[in-house]
Amino acid sequence: MNNTKDSILTLQDISIRFGGIKAVNHLNLDVKEQEIFAIIGPNGAGKTTAFNIISGLYRAQEGTVLFSGTDITQLLPHQIAHLGMGRTFQNLELFTLMTVEDNLMAARHMHTKTNFWNELVRNNKVKQEEDRNREKVHHILSFLKLQDIANKNVTDLGFPLQKRVELGRALALEPKLLLLDEPAAGLNFVETSELSQLILSIRKDLGITVLLIEHDMSMVMSISDRIIVLDYGKEICLGLPEEIQNDARVVEAYLGKRDSHA
Amino acid sequence: MQNAKKKERKIISLVIVVILLLLAPLFISNYILYLAGVIMIMAIVAQGLNTMIGWGAIFSFGQPGFMAFGAYFGAIVSRQFPMLPFPIILIVTGMASALIGLVIGFPCLRLRGFFLAMATYGFSSALFVLINFFNNLTGGNEGMYVSPPTFGPLVLGSIEAIFIMIVLIGVIAQFFVSNISKSKTGHAWRSIRDGEIAAASLGINIAREKLKLFTFGSCLAGVGGVLYAYLIGYLQADFFSSMGLSFFLILVVGGIGTIWGPLLGSVMILLIPQVFGGVFSQSMNLVYGAILLIFVLVAPKGFLGLFESLITSVQSRRKA
């Protein structure tokens, strides 16, 4: 089914080493457009490292990363963002001194067509752009049911809401590809199922491809089209959710070998 | 609707304040005018630092250096080209200071925190030495006299005229800063302060925005410097090297990252010697040190922050 669609993100033989440790080891990945693709694996498997390579925070020592046909291996994070990639962070990287609305307004940076000199005198163009951006931001806030807390400072919010604000900030970038690093971590059962609906709707209504790292297996299995399992920076297994669930290698990576002594 | 009305009222009250300030020379003694002029100049330079620290977390000790550069540059240009009207000199000095900011910022902004502070401090110190070294241009240790600003045949030598000039430039600077604060650039700068990794993930070019911010802050310092030269009429490098920490003091007292903090801080810091001058005239630094300590410990958001939290607590009490 997926073979008919174009690739949006391709990792070819990616490796990165920190000291003596190969955090990501000859990793290949191919995410198709409109796909929800999950990366799972035990702690320290190199999932977040892979994310950081894709979004440009780390530079791969070997291999190539292609995003919508462009080689982004050597690009800086802001250049990759300009190509249409948004992301969230495992340990939240919100702008803590700003309101919810301003966090999203900051993400409108690359969609705002004004220059410094216009902004100094605040001419009509600046005001029009600002109104347009604010409208877009409020559209996203209501999509995420955050409209009522738009003017609250983000530090006054609880962890689940902060996570949703960070998701909103990534959406305000209007990305083609969204990277979500453990979006369900710290959420309860109800919040997690809401999040699952939200991610499905991000793909369906906004047409955004989603690549996520997640430990919550019920969520991963219910929303993902395909799943890759990493351990020690290597791919152990790649396939449909039902294939992953029944794969002996995955069970081994998570729980250890059946015959080994604990 | 209510917002528009509120805004209207705000603009009207601002206009009244500006008109009163412009009319002030008619009623106020020269000494007070001079003091008010210094306060506003310090506020302009502190505003430059305020944008750097409050929005970009750029801890620069370069402000006294850029202010000195602007003062000497403006004074030398007006001496060499007496025909130039003062607005041209102000603009050229602002541009020259911005250019120096760009050149100094480019290598320095690779550094952060303490190291950035040291590098910019090094710039300021080196500049003071250079000013004394090129004594044929600057008068060296003996200082140099500044010719009064001119506009065609008009010579604006009186303190009243210079005061009005300072008020107008101060208003323009405040207008620019408040506009930038609301704009895309303002959002980008504040997002860099709150988290560079996240800002980069939103497509913000950190290196370029920081350089822009540093250049902007340096430009304000340079413009403040040339106004200072006009106001005092005489320059010595020591004037600026002794300013050292005063801009930080102004910001801490006024409120870092707020639009009106620099002005409020300047008023308070420069009025203190007027109040305590009799008793503590030999140990003003002791008073400043105590103030700095008290504000950092008790009101880190400065006077403006204190005021805001007072208002919110009164409002919440009224609601209850």
Interface residues (C-beta under 8 A of the other chain):
Chain A: S55 G56 L57 L76 P77 H78 A81 H82 G86 R87 F89 E93 L94 F95 T96 L97 M98 D102 M105 A106 A107 R108 H109 M110 T112 T114 F116 E119 L120 V121 R122 V126 E129 E130 R169 A170 L173
Chain B: F176 N179 I180 K182 S183 K184 T185 G186 H187 A188 R190 S191 R193 D194 G195 I197 A198 A199 A200 S201 L202 G203 I204 N205 I206 K212 G257
